[in-house]
Amino acid sequence: MQVSDFTEDMPGELVLNSDGQMTFLPEPLPPRIAWSDDLISVLSAADRAIGRLAGLGTGPLGRIDLGLLIRPFLSREAVLSSRIEGTVAELSDLFLFDEAQTVEHRVPDVREVANYRRAVEIGLESLKRRPPSCSLIRELHQVLMTGVRGEEKDPGRFRERQVFIGSTLRIEEARFVPPPWQEVTTLMQAFEQYLQAPSSLPALVRLALAHYQFEAIHPFEDGNGRLGRLLITLQLCSEGLLPLPMLYLSAYFERYRAAYYDHLLGISQRAAGEPWITFFLRGVCIEADDAVQRVGRLMSLRREYHAMFQTARASSLTLKLIDALFISPVVTMRRATKVLDITPAAAQAHIDRLIDGGILREMTGQKRNRIYLATGILKTLDEIRPATPVVRDTGGGHNAT
């Protein structure tokens, strides 16, 4: 870590750990914020974008229709957040894992992605009963790291060793060195107080600051980046910004990965809070707009599929199976039997109707244990928007692990 890169304005101090190595100790939140016209403008745009997305839950589409999409949107977030850390798994792999865990032999990283999705689900359920806290953060970290790489690094416990960030094995060459482990508990207690305390700051600004602080503290030996991004989703709901978890920023962070890291480090080095908050809020605008459009395309696809089978002779169970595909676009005869509460032979008949209609495609080529994929739904979920220019800080970056 280059000490000369840190200015007198940095929101913290450089301190030596017990081994005489230089580390960065962040100040408690919140910092002073310079409210430029640009920042105010992008905050206003982000608030409007969030409002449009939140309105979907109470508008003509209704909560029931949107409920179909919570798990697939969360699955997409799990894939993209894990991809930032170098995890190799596709969205189709995750859905296949749900139905046939043997896919893990071909895609070992898929369990890491599944753990991420499970941690978000547990966190959202927990926040219905209690405020965000250190105990919840530790619980979610344990879920995130169970049975995957890094599980030997004390999942669910704050670190008790020095960590450093960067593409090097030497701490002296690291781009950023988080605070000594002895400071982590105190820092996280202050972080918990920040999350729970009332504030006059706009909620989206609070989220941007909280994400930076978590990554600067780096409270665990591994998994900090994924957990930090996971917390954004939880805060969006706990702060009352969204009625349903439909906004995820990992697609934006993954697309502009270098800028993401640069902005985080820029705060630590020279208190470049405004560029980071602006970058974060632009991500909210882009991904909220993407979510609204993606929901629209998926609901249009659902109406198209329903229209194909809404005849006097069609079974309502076929429509029910179609809806189940929007929750997960991978289906087996066993899943169809359970969803429709009918015999395996009858379930296969409904599957065959969807194959004939071009909605499902068989994936295995086997006579037994067949797996079917709704390719149109998966394509709509997985398609990538064209990139748009963003402001990039030039001061290096936290490699969030």
Long-range contacts (C-beta under 8 A, 24 or more apart in sequence): 1-164, 1-171, 1-174, 1-175, 1-176, 1-177, 5-269, 5-395, 5-396, 6-268, 6-269, 6-270, 7-269, 7-270, 7-271, 9-270, 9-271, 10-268, 10-269, 10-270, 10-271, 11-267, 11-268, 11-271, 11-273, 12-216, 12-268, 15-179, 15-180, 17-162, 17-180, 17-181, 18-180, 18-182, 19-162, 21-162, 21-171, 21-172, 21-177, 22-177, 23-162, 23-177, 23-178, 23-179, 23-180, 24-176, 24-177, 24-178, 24-179, 24-216, 24-268, 25-179, 25-180, 25-183, 25-187, 26-179, 26-187, 26-213, 26-216, 26-217, 26-268, 28-187, 28-190, 28-194, 29-190, 29-191, 29-194, 29-209, 29-210, 29-213, 30-194, 30-199, 30-201, 30-206, 30-209, 31-209, 31-271, 31-273, 33-201, 33-205, 33-273, 33-274, 33-277, 34-273, 34-274, 36-274, 38-278, 39-274, 39-277, 39-278, 39-281, 42-278, 42-281, 42-282, 42-285, 43-202, 43-204, 43-205, 43-281, 45-281, 45-285, 46-204, 46-281, 46-282, 46-284, 46-285, 46-288, 47-202, 47-204, 49-284, 49-285, 49-288, 49-289, 50-204, 50-241, 50-242, 50-247, 50-284, 50-288, 52-288, 52-289, 52-292, 53-242, 53-246, 53-247, 53-288, 53-291, 53-292, 54-241, 54-242, 54-243, 56-246, 56-292, 56-295, 57-242, 57-243, 57-244, 57-246, 58-243, 61-295, 61-299, 63-243, 63-244, 65-299, 65-302, 66-244, 66-246, 66-295, 67-244, 68-302, 68-323, 68-326, 68-327, 69-246, 69-295, 69-298, 69-326, 70-244, 70-245, 70-246, 71-117, 71-327, 71-328, 72-326, 72-327, 72-328, 72-329, 72-377, 72-381, 73-245, 73-246, 73-248, 73-291, 73-294, 73-381, 74-117, 74-120, 74-121, 74-233, 74-245, 74-248, 75-117, 75-328, 75-381, 76-248, 76-251, 76-381, 76-382, 77-116, 77-117, 77-120, 77-233, 77-248, 77-250, 77-251, 78-113, 78-114, 78-116, 78-117, 78-120, 79-113, 80-248, 80-250, 80-251, 80-254, 81-116, 81-225, 81-226, 81-229, 81-230, 81-248, 81-250, 81-253, 81-254, 82-109, 82-112, 82-113, 82-116, 82-226, 83-250, 83-254, 84-225, 84-226, 84-229, 84-250, 84-253, 84-254, 84-257, 84-260, 84-400, 85-225, 85-226, 85-400, 85-401, 87-112, 87-113, 89-113, 90-382, 91-378, 91-381, 91-382, 92-330, 92-373, 92-378, 92-382, 95-328, 95-329, 95-330, 95-373, 95-378, 96-330, 96-363, 96-371, 98-328, 98-330, 99-328, 99-330, 99-331, 99-332, 99-335, 99-371, 100-332, 100-369, 100-371, 111-147, 111-148, 112-148, 112-149, 115-143, 115-144, 115-145, 115-146, 115-147, 115-148, 116-144, 116-226, 116-230, 118-143, 119-143, 119-144, 119-227, 119-230, 120-230, 120-233, 120-234, 120-245, 123-230, 123-231, 123-233, 123-234, 124-233, 124-234, 124-237, 124-245, 127-234, 127-237, 127-238, 131-195, 131-196, 131-238, 132-192, 132-195, 132-196, 132-231, 132-234, 132-235, 132-238, 133-192, 133-195, 133-196, 134-188, 134-189, 134-191, 134-192, 137-188, 137-219, 137-227, 137-231, 140-227, 140-230, 141-220, 141-223, 141-227, 144-223, 144-226, 144-227, 144-230, 145-222, 145-223, 149-222, 150-221, 150-222, 150-223, 153-220, 153-221, 153-222, 154-220, 154-221, 155-220, 155-223, 157-220, 158-184, 158-185, 158-188, 158-219, 158-220, 159-184, 159-218, 159-219, 159-220, 159-221, 161-221, 163-218, 163-221, 165-218, 165-398, 165-399, 165-400, 165-401, 166-399, 167-399, 175-265, 175-396, 175-397, 175-398, 175-399, 176-265, 176-268, 176-396, 176-397, 176-398, 176-399, 178-216, 178-217, 178-218, 179-217, 179-218, 184-217, 184-219, 187-217, 187-219, 188-217, 188-219, 191-217, 195-235, 203-239, 203-240, 203-241, 204-241, 204-280, 204-281, 204-284, 205-277, 205-281, 206-235, 206-239, 207-232, 207-235, 207-236, 207-239, 207-280, 208-276, 208-277, 208-280, 208-281, 209-273, 209-277, 210-235, 211-280, 212-264, 212-267, 212-273, 212-276, 215-264, 215-398, 215-400, 216-264, 216-267, 216-268, 216-398, 222-401, 223-401, 224-400, 224-401, 225-399, 225-400, 225-401, 228-400, 229-253, 229-400, 246-291, 246-295, 247-284, 247-287, 247-288, 247-291, 248-287, 248-291, 249-280, 249-283, 249-284, 249-287, 251-287, 251-290, 251-384, 251-385, 252-283, 252-286, 252-287, 253-283, 255-387, 256-387, 256-390, 256-392, 258-392, 258-397, 259-390, 259-391, 259-392, 259-393, 260-397, 261-396, 261-397, 261-398, 261-399, 261-400, 262-392, 262-393, 262-394, 262-395, 262-396, 262-397, 263-392, 263-393, 263-397, 264-397, 264-398, 264-400, 265-393, 265-395, 265-396, 265-397, 265-398, 266-393, 266-395, 266-396, 268-398, 269-395, 269-396, 270-395, 272-393, 272-395, 275-391, 275-393, 276-393, 278-391, 279-390, 279-391, 279-393, 282-390, 282-391, 286-385, 286-388, 290-385, 294-380, 294-381, 297-380, 298-326, 298-377, 298-380, 298-381, 301-376, 301-377, 301-380, 302-326, 305-357, 305-359, 308-357, 308-359, 309-353, 309-357, 315-350, 317-342, 317-350, 318-350, 318-353, 318-354, 321-350, 321-351, 321-354, 322-354, 322-359, 325-354, 325-359, 325-360, 325-374, 325-377, 326-377, 329-373, 329-374, 329-375, 329-377, 329-378, 329-381, 330-371, 330-372, 330-373, 330-374, 331-360, 331-371, 331-372, 331-374, 332-369, 332-370, 332-371, 332-372, 333-370
